[in-house]
Amino acid sequence: MTSAAAVYPARFARLVKIEHTLFALPFAYVGALLAVQAIPSAHDLFWITVAMVGARSLAMGLNRLIDARLDARNPRTASRELPAGLLTPVQVLLFCVASLAVYELAAFNLDPIVRWLSPIPVIGFVIYPYLKRFTWLCHLWLGAVDGLAPMGAWVAITGKLPLEAWELGGAVAFWVAGFDLFYALFDLDVDRREGLHSVATRFGVRGVFWGARAMHALTVVLLALVGAGLDLGVAYWLGVAVVAALLAVEHSLVSPNDLRRLNAAFFTMNGVISVVFFLFVLAEVL
């Protein structure tokens, strides 16, 4: 029992890539900060954090459960907890149920409208893993679901979703969709063999680069629109400029003919972007 108590939490943490939750949280906090252009209450920040952890754990658990057979046939993912037999489908399903309960508990401790809107992300989580079986637009769906994070934090505090909240959600959506195009390159050959859909399988490596550039350009444009709409100050605009520069660096790390630094472009740079932008927004509201 002592051994299981030590082993299983680590396995579930790896299942959902808990470190990536830390990259997702800053954009939810950005939505919360910009909603009131101040530091929200500790109560709201706490329950927004709980909601994010529960929602992302649910999303990743469902993804792993639905994709378990595909993951087993992919050399890159065959060592994941489900294909490797380190966790059972029943255990992951129970984990998803617990994550959903945590998410809903958080929703009921935020603005009353949140409890009515809370099923929307859950529906998105369930649909997403199936989309790559049918359409290369799956990247945009993933982006749209992740873009709900700052919007959810915004409405959780104010009970409203003004235009700027939608623009911020759109910026995150295109940011995530753009780097998800890069992520699909890791599995290009496997996806073609399995008959799965992505921008990479539909339009090739060069199509991925053009699509990611367009989406990340839209990210910067939408962040600028947020700043203009809220009449934000110098710190925010410096943050937008830094995001634009970091996205440019991300794209410079790889090219259609050289994907050796794809891991650095995908994992490292996107983690840096989310944290750095949050810090500039925090400086702005302070």
Secondary structure in CASP SS format (residue, H / E / C, confidence):
PFRMAT SS
TARGET T0000
AUTHOR 0000-0000-0000
METHOD secondary structure of the structure
MODEL  1
M C 1.00
T H 1.00
S H 1.00
A H 1.00
A H 1.00
A H 1.00
V H 1.00
Y H 1.00
P H 1.00
A H 1.00
R H 1.00
F H 1.00
A H 1.00
R H 1.00
L H 1.00
V C 1.00
K C 1.00
I H 1.00
E H 1.00
H H 1.00
T H 1.00
L H 1.00
F H 1.00
A H 1.00
L H 1.00
P H 1.00
F H 1.00
A H 1.00
Y H 1.00
V H 1.00
G H 1.00
A H 1.00
L H 1.00
L H 1.00
A H 1.00
V H 1.00
Q C 1.00
A C 1.00
I C 1.00
P C 1.00
S C 1.00
A H 1.00
H H 1.00
D H 1.00
L H 1.00
F H 1.00
W H 1.00
I H 1.00
T H 1.00
V H 1.00
A H 1.00
M H 1.00
V H 1.00
G H 1.00
A H 1.00
R H 1.00
S H 1.00
L H 1.00
A H 1.00
M H 1.00
G H 1.00
L H 1.00
N H 1.00
R H 1.00
L H 1.00
I H 1.00
D C 1.00
A H 1.00
R H 1.00
L H 1.00
D H 1.00
A H 1.00
R C 1.00
N C 1.00
P C 1.00
R C 1.00
T C 1.00
A C 1.00
S C 1.00
R C 1.00
E C 1.00
L C 1.00
P C 1.00
A C 1.00
G C 1.00
L C 1.00
L C 1.00
T C 1.00
P H 1.00
V H 1.00
Q H 1.00
V H 1.00
L H 1.00
L H 1.00
F H 1.00
C H 1.00
V H 1.00
A H 1.00
S H 1.00
L H 1.00
A H 1.00
V H 1.00
Y H 1.00
E H 1.00
L H 1.00
A H 1.00
A H 1.00
F C 1.00
N C 1.00
L C 1.00
D C 1.00
P H 1.00
I H 1.00
V H 1.00
R H 1.00
W H 1.00
L H 1.00
S C 1.00
P H 1.00
I H 1.00
P H 1.00
V H 1.00
I H 1.00
G H 1.00
F H 1.00
V H 1.00
I H 1.00
Y H 1.00
P H 1.00
Y H 1.00
L H 1.00
K C 1.00
R C 1.00
F C 1.00
T C 1.00
W C 1.00
L C 1.00
C H 1.00
H H 1.00
L H 1.00
W H 1.00
L H 1.00
G H 1.00
A H 1.00
V H 1.00
D H 1.00
G H 1.00
L H 1.00
A H 1.00
P H 1.00
M H 1.00
G H 1.00
A H 1.00
W H 1.00
V H 1.00
A H 1.00
I H 1.00
T H 1.00
G C 1.00
K C 1.00
L C 1.00
P C 1.00
L H 1.00
E H 1.00
A H 1.00
W H 1.00
E H 1.00
L H 1.00
G H 1.00
G H 1.00
A H 1.00
V H 1.00
A H 1.00
F H 1.00
W H 1.00
V H 1.00
A H 1.00
G H 1.00
F H 1.00
D H 1.00
L H 1.00
F H 1.00
Y H 1.00
A H 1.00
L H 1.00
F H 1.00
D H 1.00
L H 1.00
D H 1.00
V H 1.00
D H 1.00
R H 1.00
R H 1.00
E H 1.00
G C 1.00
L C 1.00
H C 1.00
S C 1.00
V H 1.00
A H 1.00
T H 1.00
R H 1.00
F H 1.00
G H 1.00
V H 1.00
R H 1.00
G H 1.00
V H 1.00
F H 1.00
W H 1.00
G H 1.00
A H 1.00
R H 1.00
A H 1.00
M H 1.00
H H 1.00
A H 1.00
L H 1.00
T H 1.00
V H 1.00
V H 1.00
L H 1.00
L H 1.00
A H 1.00
L H 1.00
V H 1.00
G H 1.00
A H 1.00
G H 1.00
L H 1.00
D C 1.00
L C 1.00
G C 1.00
V H 1.00
A H 1.00
Y H 1.00
W H 1.00
L H 1.00
G H 1.00
V H 1.00
A H 1.00
V H 1.00
V H 1.00
A H 1.00
A H 1.00
L H 1.00
L H 1.00
A H 1.00
V H 1.00
E H 1.00
H H 1.00
S H 1.00
L C 1.00
V C 1.00
S E 1.00
P C 1.00
N C 1.00
D E 1.00
L C 1.00
R C 1.00
R C 1.00
L H 1.00
N H 1.00
A H 1.00
A H 1.00
F H 1.00
F H 1.00
T H 1.00
M H 1.00
N H 1.00
G H 1.00
V H 1.00
I H 1.00
S H 1.00
V H 1.00
V H 1.00
F H 1.00
F H 1.00
L H 1.00
F H 1.00
V H 1.00
L H 1.00
A H 1.00
E H 1.00
V H 1.00
L C 1.00
END
